[in-house]
């Protein structure tokens, strides 16, 4: 098995959902000059959660 065969494919819908979440979060942040670290951390955790849920559900399907 090659390295390419071992790569997991993330469904496009999940990537689109993650991008939408990032765009929504960044849209609210760009209007402000100061953003707290906790707000940025919340956004990153939301994106991570969305992507990790997909990885876990894909693992369960195997």
N, C-alpha and C positions, 0 to 999 in steps of 0.2 A: 504494500500500500504506500502511495506517495503522500507527501504533505498536503497536496491539493485535495486528495481523496478524503483526508481527515478533517478538512475544514467543514464547519457546520454552516448551513445556509439559514439566515434569518429571513422569515417571510417579509415580503415587501410591505404588507399592511402594517406590521409592527414598526418597521422603520419609518413609514409615513406617519404613524401615530406619534412616534418619538419626535420626529421633526416638527410636527404640528404643536406638540407640547413645548418644545424649545422656542418655536416662533412666537407662541402665545406669551411665554414667560419673558422673552427678550423684548417683545412689543411693549409690555408694561414697564420694563426696566429702562428702556432707552429714553423715556420721557423724563426721567429723573437724573439728577446729578450724583446722588449718593444712594447706594444700595447696600443694605446690611449683608454681612456674611451669611446670616441665617437664611435670608431670602434666596441667595444663590445656592446654598446647600440644599434647601427645600426643592428647588428646581432640579438640581442634579440628582437628588434622591428619587424624585418622581420619574425622571428619565431612566435611571438605573432600575427602578422597580418594574417599569414597563418592559424593559428589555430582558431582565432576569426572569420575569414570569413566562416569557416566551421560551427562553432556554429551558426552564424547568418543565414546561408542558411538552416541548419537543422531546426531552429526555424520557418522559413518561410514555410517549408514543412508541418508543423503541422496544 
